């Protein structure tokens, strides 16, 4: 049986203040109540409780029942989560509008500064930059899916980071982007990684049947994600990680490149492996 999560831990997902989380949790336990009673039940000072409740009401998490005194009632948990998503969406749209309002001035003012400072950068230095493996590399990978105009190719051992990029993957598929995933032959994997790969392959086939999947018959010298490669060398981005088993994952770095020629070379390797060096039989059929 799965261990039950602490309600206060789950409420942290809503990104509210400590008092607001405490008040909402107690309201969900008590149902409808008054501000003074909630103050006593939570230990939130009476001078603060009305402001806390106003914030929760403004966020759409509770209802205010008119009367003398007023009462406060929580909305159902599902409604709270839906409102949290909507609040974040509205916040994002407001932020995007703010950015767009200064875009022209931003580029006109800061663009020349950047160009002057970049005059001495060599072509080699512009080939790629590095980010730490983990959250930074996963953030770069999600941006490849979000910005892809046509397709994304993935070269991976077991796609162990799939859950962290899944929303971006789903969005890319919904927008009609082609996605191919080239896994490593599971016989080369540890039992732990093979189990992860099997679960991920099952998820892809069950939930994203349009994703093409194959398995490399030989070891992969690098892993990565390629978006919109072009053999005309006029587009493409990629994130790649060279295989270095002796180096702990938390000490590794991933390379990020927007050099179209370099991306075309990575895609060429992917395509040759996809066509001529994959398993003839499906290991999970």
N, C-alpha and C positions, 0 to 999 in steps of 0.2 A: 504494500500500500504506500502510495506517495505521501511524504511528509507534508502537512499543511503549512502553507506560508503564513507568516505573521501579517495580519492586516495592515499594520503600519508600514511594513516593507513594501507591500503592494501599492499603498497610497502614495509612496514616494514617486511612483511613475508619473503622477499628475503634476509634479514639480510645483507644489504649493509650499507656503511657509509652514514651519513646525506647528504653529497655533492652528492654522487652517486644516492641516492634516489631522491634528488631534480632535478638532471640533467635528470634522466630517466623519471620522471613524466612530465617535461617540454618538453622533446623530444616526448613523446607520444602525447602531445597536439599540438606540432608544426610540427611534421613530420621531414623531412630532413632539416638540418641547419648546420651552421659552428660553430666552437668552439668559436670565438669571439662573435657571435650573441647569442649563448647559455649562455656564461658568462654574457652578459649584461641582458639577460632575467631572469637568476636565481640569480644573485648576487654572483655567485661563482667567486673568484678572477681569473684573467687571468693567473696568475702564477700556479694556481691549475687545471684549467679546462681541460688541455690536459691530465694530469695524471688521472683525474676522468674518462674521456672518454676512455682512454686506459684500465682502470680497467673494465669498462662496456663492452668493446669490447672483452677483454680476457675472461670475464664471459659468452660471447655469447649472450648478451642481445641487442646489437646494431651492425649495419654494418658500416664499414668505406668505404666511397666512394672516390676513388682517384681523385685528381684534384688539382687545384691551386685557392682557398684553398681547402683542404680536407673537405668533408661534412660527417655528421653522421646521421644515420637513425635508428630508433628503430625497433626491430622485433615485430611481432604481440604478443599481450598479451599471447595467448596460447603457442606460441613458447618460450616466456620468462619463463613461468612456467615449461614447459617441460625441458628446459635447467637448471633451478634451481634444479629440481629433479636429473638430471643427474650429475650436479656439486656436489651435496651432496652425491650421490652414489659413485662417484669417490673419494671424500674426505674420505668417510668411508672405501673404499677398500684400500686406501693408509694407513690409520690409522691401519686397521686390519693387513696389511702386516708388518707394523712397529712393532706392538705388537708381531706377530708371530716370527719375527726375533730375539727377545730378550727373548722369552718364556723359553727356556731351561736354559739360564743363570739366568733369573729372579727366576725361581723355585729352582734351585740349590743353589742360594745365600740366598734368603729370606725364603725358606721353613723351614730350620733348625731353623732360628730365631723364626718363628711362632710356631713351635712345642715346642721349649723350653719355650716360654712365655705362652703356652696353657696347660702346664702339670698340673697346679693346678685348671683348670676349671672343675667343677663337671658335671656329666651327666645331672642333672636338668638344669644347666645353658646352656647346649648345646641343650636343647629341642626346644627352639625357641628364636627369638629376636623380638623386636617390632619396628614398624615404624609408623609415623603419618598417620592418615587417610587423603586422598586427593592425591596429586601428588606422594608422596613416596609410598603409598600403591598401587596406580594404576600402577606405574612403576614396582613394584614387580609382580603385576598380569600380566602385559604384558609379563614379562620374563617367566612366567609359560607357556603361550601359545606358545611363540617362541621356548622354549626348550622341549616342550612336545613330547615324542616319540610315544605315542599311543592315549591317551585320556585326556580330561579335563571335570570335573564335576563342575557345578556352583550352589551354593545355595544362593538365593537372594530374596529380597522383590520385587523390580521392575526393577532391572538391570539398575538403573539410570545412572551408569557410562559407559554404553555400548559404547557410541560414543568415549570415550577416549581410549578404548581398541579395538575398532572395527578393525583397521588394523591388529593387532596381531591375532585377532579371524579369520579374513578372510584368513590370511596366514596359520594358523593352519589347517583350513578346506581344503585349496588348497593342503596342504601336506598330506591329508588323515587322519587327526586326528579326532577321534570321540568326539563330544561335546554334553553334556546333560545340560539343564538348568532347575532347579527346582525353580519355582516361588512360592511366598506366595499366598494363596487364596486372591483375590482382595477384598473380603468382610472385611478383616482385615485391609485394607489400608485406609489412608486418601484419600479424593477425588483427591488431587493433585498427590499423589503417584500412585493411581489407574490409572489415566490418563497417567502417565509416563509408567506404566507397559503395558497398552494396546497398546501404540505406539511402545514400544520395541518388544512386541510379534508380532505385525504386521510386523515390520522390519525383524525380524528373519524369519518369515514364507514366506515373499515375496522374501527376498534376500538370505537367507541361509536355504533353505527347508530341508537340511540334518540334521540340528540341532534338537535334540529331546527336546520337551518341555512338562512339566507337572506342576501341581499346588498343593502345599502342603495343605492338608485339615486342619491342625492345625498350630499354631504359631511356628515360627522357633526361637530357642534359640540363634542361631549364623548364620552368613552368611559368605560365603567365596568361594574360588576357589581351587580345588584339581587337581593336575596333576600327571598322571602315578602312581596311588596308586597300591600297591601290597599286597595281603594277605600273601605272603611269606616274607613280611617285608624287602624287599631288594631294594625298590625304592620308590620315591614319594616326592612331594613338595606341600606345601599349604600356602595360605594366608587366615586368618580368622579374623572375627570381632564379638565379643560377643555383643548381643543386650543390649544396655543401653540407653533407650529412654530418661531418665532424664538428660543425659550428652550431651551437644551440639556436633554436628558432628566434628567441628573443634578442639575439645579438646580430641577426642577419638584416640586410637591407635589400630593398627592391628598387629596381631601376624604372624610371618613368620617362618615356620618350614620346615626342610629337614629331620626330624627324621622319618624313614620309618614306625616304629610301630605306632607313633602318627598319621601319615597320614592314615595308614590303619584303625585306629579307626574312624577318620573323615569320611572316605569312607564308613565304615560299617553303620554309622548313615545315610549317604546320601542314600545308597542302600536300607536300610529298609524303609526309608520314601518314596523313589521313588516307591517301589513295593507295600507297604501296607498302605500308609497314604496319598494318593493323591485324588483329586476330581475325581468323576466318570464321570462328564460331563464337557466339555470345557466351561469356562465362556465367551469365545469370539467366540464360534461357531455360 
